[in-house]
Amino acid sequence: MKRKLLTDQQIAALEAGAPGMSEVPGVSLDAPEAPTPLEPSAAPADPETPEAPATPEAPATPEASAGAADSLNDYLKSELRAAQASVVELTSKLDQTTAKLGEMEATQPALMKVVADACNSRRVALGQSRTDLSNLSASSLLQDYAAVDNEFKKQFPVGAVTEPRVEEPAAGAKSVQSQARLAAVKIK
């Protein structure tokens, strides 16, 4: 996890005991950790020179720590407002998505019935028998429709003119119309 370094004002506020700041996740008061050497050194580089003691920082004045605490408080409030705005926006998007999903779930069975009826109608036009498509999933039904539709379009191209089948009467047989004419003209 990446650790954030605090500004001098935020550190002063923490040292002054700003309420609620003792355990901020992802924040460290320490400087970044130095990498550990592969081999520990046996002795300091110059044993004659004593190391200089670290100078302690001057204690913060109460006014400075109060100002730092206020600025830290303002920063945290702005971060909280931004997070709350993000939550509100995401909740709104979730509500919209849920409404769309409910609408889709409500209309899907009716649309599946329309596709199944269209598929069966095309099958009948192709001379095939009707099949029960009620137990298919939506994706399977669409695949079945696509296959039947391709076959239908091959056999019945758009814009093609089909000629009606006219059955020629057998030799010596009279059509129904000619028999009706003869009956009307018959002499009594």
Buried (B, 14 or more C-beta within 10 A) or exposed (E): EEEEEBEEBBBBBBBBEBEEBEEBEEEEEEEEEEEEEEEEEEEEEEEEEEEEEEEEEEEBEEEBBBBBBEBBBEEBEEEEEEEEEEEEEEEEEEEEEEEEEEEEEEEEEEEBEEBBEBBBEBBEEEEEEEEEBEEBEEEEBBEBBEEBEEBBEEEEEEEEEEEEEEEEEEEEEEEEEEEEEEEEEEEE
